[in-house]
């Protein structure tokens, strides 16, 4: 095994998650590459130093440029605001350094496309952080679909719903300004990524996006609270996706239902260690959805726990991502989802916003 120096830009919620993941991944998965928390950069030198001390980095950087340029930083993780993603990624790719970028890939489709071009021109490893699809249950759902367990998909319903802004009296904040921080920029990418992973490419859609609470204590709201879209998949399946930050009672409503010609699958992230499977076989009297509790027989479960039904959690998803990023670096082979996969998600978000503004169906273009 050998060490690899990792630099993380951003030390907030996701910066901490990635620091913890990189500190744990070697022990959990016995990876040939062992991350060294080399450097962290944040919004100020003071913040960076605080994160260095809290998370166990060797050094703190005055700004991200210092981190990217440092020769001991051999891989870069971007966990900073979307408006910074493009510049950081382009600088790292210019030095042919592997980059892991939190979702959404770029602040706009143009930014995302530029990041893809920079990544592919450099030949460096690149990944986007869509962690929820990496639960053992959702990985098993992908396998069931690929193995033909539910036949041909005819319908997909997905949602990402939370209630952190359900209260109209909740104060305005950074979350209520800028399209990248609205429901379509913040929540929609996760479920769109899931739809693409589980049901395949989306070819057309029509959408409605709205701001329900246009003013809040402390200011006006200039981004969206919720959005929905009907879509058609390349395989012919119909679909419906819904995204909301005002879904009262929903805490982590990342959920999907998939109907096929031979069966069906249901999943809800609020019960992330269970998958529901219906198989259209046997006597009608005994048919029904079966609750499958994840365990060592399912993807990426055993490294965390030997007991079926004991479960994995949010941080474990980030550790699985860290394993995949290190594997891509070690082998030099792309690991899904790459920057191009992140671009596909951003393209659909942009099409949904255009559809909502023009009240029209949109054909999805492959960039």
Beta strands, then each sheet from edge to edge (+ up, - down):
strand 1: 2-9
strand 2: 33-41
strand 3: 59-61
strand 4: 75-78
strand 5: 98-102
strand 6: 126-129
strand 7: 153-161
strand 8: 202-210
strand 9: 215-216
strand 10: 219-220
strand 11: 226-233
strand 12: 238-244
strand 13: 253-260
strand 14: 263-268
strand 15: 274-279
strand 16: 290-293
strand 17: 362-363
sheet 1: 3+ 2+ 1+ 4+ 5+ 6+
sheet 2: 16+ 15- 14+ 13- 7+ 12+ 11- 8+ 17-
sheet 3: 9+ 10-
end
